[in-house]
Amino acid sequence: MLEGLLIGLSAAITPFNLIMVVMGCVIGTFIGMLPGLGPMSIIAIMIPVAIGIGDPTAALILLSGVYYGAIFGGSTSSILLNAPGVAGTVATSFDGYPMARKGQAGKALTIAAIASFAGGTIGAILLMIFAPALSSVALLFHSAEYFALMVVGLSAIAAFSGTGQVAKAAMMTILGLILGTFGEGALSNTPRFTFGLMELQSGFSFITLAMAMFALPEALFLVMNPARAATGSGSSGKITGMRITRAEARSITPVIGRQSVQGFFIGVLPGAGATIASFLGYAVERNIAKGAEQAEFGKGSVKGLAAPESANNAACTGSFVPLLTLGIPGSGTTAILLGALLALNVTPGPRLMVDTPEVFWAVIISMYIGNLVLLVLNLPLIPYIARILTIPRSFLIPFILFFTLMGSYLGQNNATELLILVGFGVIATILRFADYPLAPLLIGFILGTMMENNFARAMQLYRGPSFILERPMTLALLVLAVLLVLLPSWRAYRARRRAEGVADGD
């Protein structure tokens, strides 16, 4: 490993490769800030540029920088506009946007930058240490285990509901599962619930649904409520409260450590990725929080902001394990990176570290450098980025609507997406008036589709549900899911008994 690190260091610190790191980080950061234009789009566009570079090491460093730069920068629009730039930063908006509404936009962006930097750096260290061993662990996960992992994710819906809203969260999760069944089924290519519309053949777009659940209702709320539209981070144009207090630093440090490790190992699993890592990271931290800290989640909790940001960046780094060591793309973005590698005559797999160690180790070293570049790039810009909130809301509303509509359209290049966006946006606004949590709907939509696909493959392979008992890891994950469902109910029962005991004592 030491020899590999020296090879990677000598390749990564050449002037040209350093320029590639900086260029990738800058492009990725600003693309990530734009709703709908995630890393998949820009990496696909930049493949001809990467091939034109000729050097596989420099090309992969550039594309990797765009990838984790987009995840790093995607938190900005989530925090400031409640319009997630990429899918992996949806959970960031749960507490980041409420902080911005309280006039703490600068602090929220600072926490996001630090958590992202820590998650990416810890992920790079773990990648360096565990990549060879984790490649064999990832092979142990088959369709049955992935199905069980999705069930674990769905069992954490209580983390995305407010006090006394577990039933509402469950209803919204079921609605998300229903929406995930539109389009071609997992067992066959037969269209379902398309109403004869070719545009629904592939189902609903996640980007469109995310915009409809968060960005569009926010713009409509600003239009309908002039008092809300008049409030912001202050009219003086100065962003205050950027510094994190010692108490807040002590509070988020263990969160960042836990979720960086957890996010990395989730990212290692092909098909999991940054989105699931961020949701699970948020769910875990809310479930282990107690009392007032748990009640603060969803209202501007620093822990609720730090958890998904560190998890998604660590998962982004972890996704390179199956890509580089097994040649298995874990997401759409890494599938595009795989195509770029093959176009550059680099074959990822177990032999990559032996045949072309300079590529493998240079990418890892560039991740250290890239995360440092992102931190240096973002921290000084926070006061200027946060000034978006000082723009009069009468100007900001069209800005939000424009990027929402543009992001939805560009995601599918389909005008029907705009009609779907508006329709779901109106429904989401009504649900917000009725105090229904919208995050569980997205959880159900994302995990439900993946759960159905893996369940169908497992059923075909084992010719029935016997795989649940035949595979110990699957059974263990399902037992964990049951515990995650029962634990909040047990806590609520104990709290109710204690309250009754106090009342009887009085």
ChimeraX attribute file (.defattr): number of C-alpha atoms within 10 A of each C-alpha:
attribute: neighborCount
match mode: 1-to-1
recipient: residues
	/A:1	10
	/A:2	7
	/A:3	10
	/A:4	17
	/A:5	18
	/A:6	15
	/A:7	18
	/A:8	22
	/A:9	18
	/A:10	14
	/A:11	22
	/A:12	27
	/A:13	16
	/A:14	12
	/A:15	10
	/A:16	11
	/A:17	21
	/A:18	19
	/A:19	15
	/A:20	25
	/A:21	31
	/A:22	24
	/A:23	19
	/A:24	25
	/A:25	29
	/A:26	22
	/A:27	20
	/A:28	30
	/A:29	27
	/A:30	18
	/A:31	25
	/A:32	30
	/A:33	24
	/A:34	23
	/A:35	31
	/A:36	30
	/A:37	24
	/A:38	27
	/A:39	29
	/A:40	21
	/A:41	15
	/A:42	19
	/A:43	24
	/A:44	16
	/A:45	11
	/A:46	17
	/A:47	22
	/A:48	12
	/A:49	14
	/A:50	23
	/A:51	18
	/A:52	11
	/A:53	14
	/A:54	11
	/A:55	13
	/A:56	20
	/A:57	25
	/A:58	26
	/A:59	27
	/A:60	28
	/A:61	30
	/A:62	31
	/A:63	29
	/A:64	29
	/A:65	30
	/A:66	32
	/A:67	29
	/A:68	29
	/A:69	31
	/A:70	31
	/A:71	29
	/A:72	34
	/A:73	28
	/A:74	33
	/A:75	35
	/A:76	32
	/A:77	27
	/A:78	28
	/A:79	30
	/A:80	25
	/A:81	26
	/A:82	29
	/A:83	33
	/A:84	31
	/A:85	34
	/A:86	29
	/A:87	21
	/A:88	28
	/A:89	29
	/A:90	27
	/A:91	30
	/A:92	29
	/A:93	27
	/A:94	25
	/A:95	24
	/A:96	33
	/A:97	27
	/A:98	21
	/A:99	25
	/A:100	25
	/A:101	19
	/A:102	14
	/A:103	20
	/A:104	23
	/A:105	31
	/A:106	28
	/A:107	24
	/A:108	32
	/A:109	27
	/A:110	22
	/A:111	26
	/A:112	28
	/A:113	27
	/A:114	19
	/A:115	31
	/A:116	32
	/A:117	25
	/A:118	24
	/A:119	33
	/A:120	32
	/A:121	23
	/A:122	22
	/A:123	31
	/A:124	27
	/A:125	16
	/A:126	19
	/A:127	22
	/A:128	18
	/A:129	12
	/A:130	13
	/A:131	20
	/A:132	17
	/A:133	11
	/A:134	20
	/A:135	22
	/A:136	14
	/A:137	13
	/A:138	17
	/A:139	13
	/A:140	12
	/A:141	16
	/A:142	15
	/A:143	21
	/A:144	25
	/A:145	24
	/A:146	23
	/A:147	26
	/A:148	24
	/A:149	24
	/A:150	26
	/A:151	19
	/A:152	22
	/A:153	21
	/A:154	25
	/A:155	21
	/A:156	24
	/A:157	25
	/A:158	24
	/A:159	25
	/A:160	26
	/A:161	21
	/A:162	19
	/A:163	10
	/A:164	10
	/A:165	15
	/A:166	18
	/A:167	13
	/A:168	18
	/A:169	23
	/A:170	21
	/A:171	16
	/A:172	24
	/A:173	26
	/A:174	19
	/A:175	16
	/A:176	24
	/A:177	24
	/A:178	15
	/A:179	21
	/A:180	24
	/A:181	19
	/A:182	19
	/A:183	21
	/A:184	17
	/A:185	19
	/A:186	17
	/A:187	13
	/A:188	8
	/A:189	10
	/A:190	10
	/A:191	19
	/A:192	16
	/A:193	14
	/A:194	15
	/A:195	11
	/A:196	10
	/A:197	11
	/A:198	11
	/A:199	16
	/A:200	19
	/A:201	19
	/A:202	14
	/A:203	20
	/A:204	20
	/A:205	16
	/A:206	17
	/A:207	26
	/A:208	25
	/A:209	23
	/A:210	28
	/A:211	29
	/A:212	27
	/A:213	27
	/A:214	25
	/A:215	24
	/A:216	26
	/A:217	23
	/A:218	24
	/A:219	25
	/A:220	15
	/A:221	16
	/A:222	19
	/A:223	15
	/A:224	11
	/A:225	11
	/A:226	12
	/A:227	9
	/A:228	13
	/A:229	18
	/A:230	13
	/A:231	17
	/A:232	19
	/A:233	23
	/A:234	16
	/A:235	13
	/A:236	7
	/A:237	15
	/A:238	14
	/A:239	22
	/A:240	15
	/A:241	14
	/A:242	17
	/A:243	14
	/A:244	15
	/A:245	11
	/A:246	8
	/A:247	8
	/A:248	14
	/A:249	14
	/A:250	11
	/A:251	14
	/A:252	20
	/A:253	15
	/A:254	13
	/A:255	24
	/A:256	26
	/A:257	18
	/A:258	18
	/A:259	30
	/A:260	32
	/A:261	20
	/A:262	23
	/A:263	37
	/A:264	31
	/A:265	25
	/A:266	28
	/A:267	31
	/A:268	27
	/A:269	26
	/A:270	23
	/A:271	18
	/A:272	22
	/A:273	30
	/A:274	31
	/A:275	28
	/A:276	26
	/A:277	32
	/A:278	31
	/A:279	28
	/A:280	28
	/A:281	28
	/A:282	28
	/A:283	22
	/A:284	20
	/A:285	21
	/A:286	24
	/A:287	16
	/A:288	10
	/A:289	14
	/A:290	11
	/A:291	7
	/A:292	8
	/A:293	14
	/A:294	19
	/A:295	14
	/A:296	18
	/A:297	24
	/A:298	22
	/A:299	17
	/A:300	21
	/A:301	22
	/A:302	24
	/A:303	26
	/A:304	29
	/A:305	31
	/A:306	31
	/A:307	36
	/A:308	39
	/A:309	38
	/A:310	38
	/A:311	40
	/A:312	39
	/A:313	39
	/A:314	38
	/A:315	33
	/A:316	32
	/A:317	30
	/A:318	31
	/A:319	30
	/A:320	27
	/A:321	30
	/A:322	29
	/A:323	23
	/A:324	26
	/A:325	22
	/A:326	20
	/A:327	20
	/A:328	23
	/A:329	22
	/A:330	21
	/A:331	20
	/A:332	13
	/A:333	20
	/A:334	26
	/A:335	16
	/A:336	19
	/A:337	23
	/A:338	21
	/A:339	16
	/A:340	23
	/A:341	23
	/A:342	13
	/A:343	15
	/A:344	20
	/A:345	11
	/A:346	17
	/A:347	19
	/A:348	22
	/A:349	17
	/A:350	16
	/A:351	13
	/A:352	18
	/A:353	18
	/A:354	11
	/A:355	13
	/A:356	14
	/A:357	17
	/A:358	22
	/A:359	25
	/A:360	24
	/A:361	25
	/A:362	25
	/A:363	29
	/A:364	24
	/A:365	23
	/A:366	28
	/A:367	24
	/A:368	17
	/A:369	18
	/A:370	31
	/A:371	27
	/A:372	17
	/A:373	18
	/A:374	25
	/A:375	18
	/A:376	13
	/A:377	16
	/A:378	21
	/A:379	18
	/A:380	11
	/A:381	11
	/A:382	20
	/A:383	20
	/A:384	12
	/A:385	18
	/A:386	26
	/A:387	17
	/A:388	18
	/A:389	22
	/A:390	17
	/A:391	16
	/A:392	14
	/A:393	21
	/A:394	13
	/A:395	9
	/A:396	18
	/A:397	20
	/A:398	12
	/A:399	13
	/A:400	21
	/A:401	18
	/A:402	13
	/A:403	19
	/A:404	28
	/A:405	23
	/A:406	17
	/A:407	22
	/A:408	29
	/A:409	19
	/A:410	16
	/A:411	19
	/A:412	16
	/A:413	11
	/A:414	12
	/A:415	13
	/A:416	14
	/A:417	23
	/A:418	18
	/A:419	12
	/A:420	16
	/A:421	25
	/A:422	17
	/A:423	12
	/A:424	20
	/A:425	25
	/A:426	16
	/A:427	15
	/A:428	22
	/A:429	22
	/A:430	13
	/A:431	16
	/A:432	17
	/A:433	10
	/A:434	9
	/A:435	12
	/A:436	21
	/A:437	22
	/A:438	22
	/A:439	23
	/A:440	28
	/A:441	27
	/A:442	22
	/A:443	25
	/A:444	26
	/A:445	24
	/A:446	21
	/A:447	25
	/A:448	25
	/A:449	22
	/A:450	21
	/A:451	24
	/A:452	19
	/A:453	17
	/A:454	21
	/A:455	24
	/A:456	20
	/A:457	17
	/A:458	22
	/A:459	16
	/A:460	12
	/A:461	13
	/A:462	13
	/A:463	11
	/A:464	12
	/A:465	14
	/A:466	11
	/A:467	19
	/A:468	20
	/A:469	11
	/A:470	12
	/A:471	13
	/A:472	12
	/A:473	17
	/A:474	22
	/A:475	17
	/A:476	15
	/A:477	20
	/A:478	21
	/A:479	14
	/A:480	17
	/A:481	20
	/A:482	15
	/A:483	15
	/A:484	20
	/A:485	17
	/A:486	13
	/A:487	12
	/A:488	16
	/A:489	14
	/A:490	12
	/A:491	11
	/A:492	13
	/A:493	12
	/A:494	12
	/A:495	12
	/A:496	12
	/A:497	12
	/A:498	12
	/A:499	12
	/A:500	12
	/A:501	11
	/A:502	10
	/A:503	9
	/A:504	8
	/A:505	7
	/A:506	6
